[in-house]
Amino acid sequence: MGPSLIFVTGGTGFIGSRVVLDALKAGHRLRLSVRRGTQVEELKARFSQYASQLEFSVVPNLSDANAIRAAFAGSDVEYILHIASPMPGKADDFKTEYLEPAVQGTEAILTAAAATPSIKRVVITSSVLSLLPVGETNRPGLKVKTGANPSIPVNEDMAFPEGPAGYGVKYAASKVLAHRATINWVAAHKPHFSVVTVHPTFVLGRDLTQRGADSPNGINAYLLKSLTNPPGGKPIVPASFVDVRDVSLVVLKSLDVELSKEELVTEYLAVGGPTTYDEVVRFVKNKYPEVDVKLEGPFDVPLTADTIQTEKALGIKWRGIEEIIGSVLDQQRELRGGEGKTVL
């Protein structure tokens, strides 16, 4: 695949920033969708070395298919990378604050692409959560495989725990239903373009969006909070990690891989080398003594995923746990002034 013009949503986030950087390094031109014009200068500074390859479109609402289609205007956009997604936080209302943005945003991207003849492929960054029973992420020994979404029992009227206990469950349910909406949309509309969905487990790595020595965000933060929990504390997320660089590689390789015409939506799981929290704790204590590790076992067996399809189709070789965890802690070490400085 030669250099192409790619429309990208979510390029300001953790995963999106890495994908943008890698796509620019590969020589592609990018048109980045931003919600606010003030984000343009921030992105220009972040990717200043590649200014000539960057364009920007302000789309305040990614649920507006007409606004997205207008963002394609006057261009020869051939590919779409839809990385933007509502994130779990303090929102309480499942339908309006989780489900509708996730589903409507995905459907709007697909609808806009269907009205744009130049589009060849849409790659959507989803999550392993869209292939898992809701609320069972920490079930010991859980196995994940592609094609599981239609059989997951979930609906928009299901009950959720109140308050913070429900945030993660609502987020997981929205991921299941958003991916199901993708599958159903493609089946109903039979578009002229192909669709790939990428499903990473828990993404760690050097964060291009982190500034200064403040605490990291996302799964990077969950990792550090898990390690420094008081004795008896449990990990916040399972030890099923993937490096953000590998996720970016899967996304970009998905742009031009030859796909089976029998699959309406091609799913690729993205999961790093297998590990356990016993291995993580041992590695961090040996390599990063400045981290005040309090996490103690025994630990449950983490979920595993069948990544054979991804590895065969895309030629991926996953980074191991030392490289994944090391990239997170090396960045925190650098931001705090070098070896020996307290990471948290």
N, C-alpha and C positions, 0 to 999 in steps of 0.2 A: 504494500500500500504506500503510494507516494504521499507527499504533503497534501493535506486536504483542509477545508474549512470546517471546523467542528463547533457546534453550538453547545455550551456547557452551562448547566445550572448547578448551584452549590459550590462554585469555585472559590468561595471565601472560607470554607470550612476546613477541617482537619484532613479528611480524605480528599476532598475536592482540590485543595491547594497542592497536594502531592501529585494528583493526576494532571493538573494544569502544568506544573513544572515539567513533568516527564513528557507530556505531549509537546510542549514548547521545545524541549531538548531534541525531540524527534523531528522537529522542523515543521510541525503543523501550525496552521493559523487557527486562532481561537476567537470566537465571539462569546464573551462571558456575559451571562445574565446576572444582573444585580437588582436588589429590591430598592436600593436608594442610590442616588447619584453620588452621595458622599463616599460610597465604597470604591468608586472608580480610582481615586487618587491613591488609596491604600493598596489596591491591586497593582497599579502602575509601579508603585515603589517596590512592592514585593517581587515583581517580575521585571524589574527595570532593564535587565540585560536583553529582554526579548520584546521590547516595546513595539517593534515593527511588525510583530506577529499577532498583536492583540487588538481586538475590537471590543466594544462594550454596548450592551443594550439594557436600559432600565425597564424592568418588568416588576412593578410593585406587587402584583398578585399572580402567582404561578398557577392559580386555578382558572385564569382567564385565557382560554384557547386563542381568542382573537388577538389579544395582546402578545402572546407568544408567536403567533403567525406573523404579526407585524414586525417582530424582532428579527425575523428571517428576511424581511424585505430588502431588495437591492443587493442580495448576496447569492452565493452559490453554495450554501450550506449543504453538505452531503451526509453528515453524521450528527447525531445528538447524544450527548452524555448527560443523562438526568441523574444528578448526584444529590440535589437538594432534597431535604426531608425534614418534617417536623421532629424535633428532638424531645425526649422525655424531660420534664421539668416540674413546675409547680401547677400546671394546668389541671383542672378538675373535670371539666365536662368532656366526656369521651367523644361524643359525636361532633361537636363544633371545634374542639381544640386538638383532637388527635385524628379522628377518622376522616372528617371532611377535607382537611388540608392534604392528608396523605393520598386519599383516593382521587379527589378532584384534581390535585396537582398532576398526578400520573396520567389521568385520562385526558387532561388538557394538553399535555405534551404530545400524546399519541394523536389526538384530534388535529392539532396544529400540523404535525408531521404528515398526516394523511392528506392535508390540503396543500402540501408542498412537494411537487414532483421530483425535486432534486434529492430528497432525502433517501438514502440507501439503507441505513440501519439506525435503530435506536437502542442504546445500551443503558439500562436502568440499574443503578446501584441499590439493591434491596438489602436484605439482612438474613442471617441464618434463622432469625426469629420468625421469618415468614414461612419457614418449613417445619416449625416445631409446634406441638400443642401449647396453647397459651398457658403461661404460668408454670411450665415444667422445665425451664431452662436448667435448673439445678438438680434435676432427677439423676441420681447416680447411674452411669453407664448408658445414658441416652444416646441413641444412634440417629444420625441425620442423613437423609438422602434426598436427591432431587425428585420432583414429581409428587411430593407429599402434600402439597398445599390443598388441593381440592377435598381431601379427606379429613382435614382438621376441623373439629367441631368448634365453630365460632360464629357469632352473629352480632349485629350492631346493637341489639337490645339486651345483651348479656349483662349480668351484674358484676361489679368490680368492688374491691375493697375501697373504703373511704380514705381520703388524705394521702400522705406520702406512700403508704403501702400499695396504693393502687396505681401510682404513676408508671412504674415499669410494666405492669400487666396491661394497662391501657395502651401503652406504646407498642407492646408486643402484638396485641390484638389488631392495632391499626396497621402494622406491617403485614400480618397475615391477610387482612382484607384488601389492602392496597395491591399486594401481589396477585390476589385472586381477581381483582378488578382488571389488572393487566391481562391475565390469561383470558378472561371473559371478553374483554374489549377486542383482543386480537381475533378470537374465534368468531365474534359477531361481524367485524368489519373487514377481515381478510385484507390487510393493507398491502400496498405495493412495496413496502420496506420490511426488513426482517427485524426481529426483536430478541435481544439477549438480556437476561437479568443476572446480576452478580450478587452472590450471597455470602459475605464474609462472616466469620465468627466475631470474636471480640478483638477490635483493631487497636494495635499498639504501635508506637514508633515515634521518631523525631517529628515534632509538631511545628510546621512552618508558621503557624498562627500564634504560637506562644511568645510573649514578649516579656523580657525581664525575668526576675527570679520568683515571680508569683507562682503559685501552685499550678500544675498543668490541668488540662480539662479532659472531659470524656473518660475513656477507658484508661488512659494514662493515669488520671487522678484516682480512679477506682483501684488500680494496681497498687499505687503507693499507700492509699488508705487501708487496703487489705493487709499489706505487709506490716504496717505500723499499728494495726489494731491491738488492743490490750490482749493479754493471754486469754485464750478461750474464744476469741472472736472468730468469726467465719469469713472466708473470702466473699467479696461482694459479687464477683463474676466468676464463672467456671474457668479452669485452667485450659481453655481452648482458644488460643490466641493466634493472630495472624499479623504479620508485619504490614504496615501501611504501604510500603514499597511493593510488596507482592500483590496487594489489592489493586494498586495502580497498574501494575503489569497485567493483571487479569483483565481489568477494564479496557486498557488500550489494545491488548491482543484480541479482545472480543470484537473490535471494529471491523476486522477483515478476515476473520477465520471463516473457512468454508463450513456452512451449516447444512444439516439434514433438512430437506424440504418437508419431511414428515412431521417435524416439530414446529408447532405454532410459536412457542416461546422456548428458547434454549436457556437452560439454567446452569450456571457454573458456581459451584461452592468454592470458597476461598478460605483455607484453614492451614495454619502453619504446622511445623513438625509437632508430633505428639509430646505432651509433657504432663507433669503433675505439679501441684504446689510444693510437694517435698523437694522436687528438683529445683523449682524456682527459689525457694527459701535457701537451699544449700548454695546455689550459684550466687545469690545476692550477698549472703553473709561472707562468702569467700572473696568476691570481687569488689564489693562496695561496702566496706566495713562502716562507712559513715551513715549508712541507712540503719535506723533503729528498728530492726526486724523483731516484731513481737509475735508474729503469726506462728501458731503451733498446730501440728496435726493431732490426730489422724484426719486426713482429708478424703472427701468422696472422690470416686472415679469420675473424671470430667466427661462431658459429652464428646463423642467422636463423630466424624463426618466422612462420607465416601467422596473423595476428591479425584478418583481415578479418571472420570470424564474430563475434568479440568486439566489434569496433568497430561493426558494423552492428546487432547485437542489443542492445547495452547503451549505445551512444552514447558510447563512451570515446574521449577524445583524450589520448594518452600524453604525459607530461612528457618533455622533452628532457634530454640528458645534462648540460647545465650546471646545470639545476635539481636533477637527481638527485644528482650528485656534490657540488654546492654544499650541499645539505641535510646531507650527512654531515660535510663539512669545517667548515661553519658551526657545527654542534653541538660539534665537537671544539675549535674556536676559542673558543667561549663557555665551555666547561668549563675551559679553560686560561687564562682571564683576558683574552681579547680578541685583536685583530689583532696580529701580530708575535710571539706566543708559539709555541714549537715544538709542532707537532701530535703528534709522536711523541717 
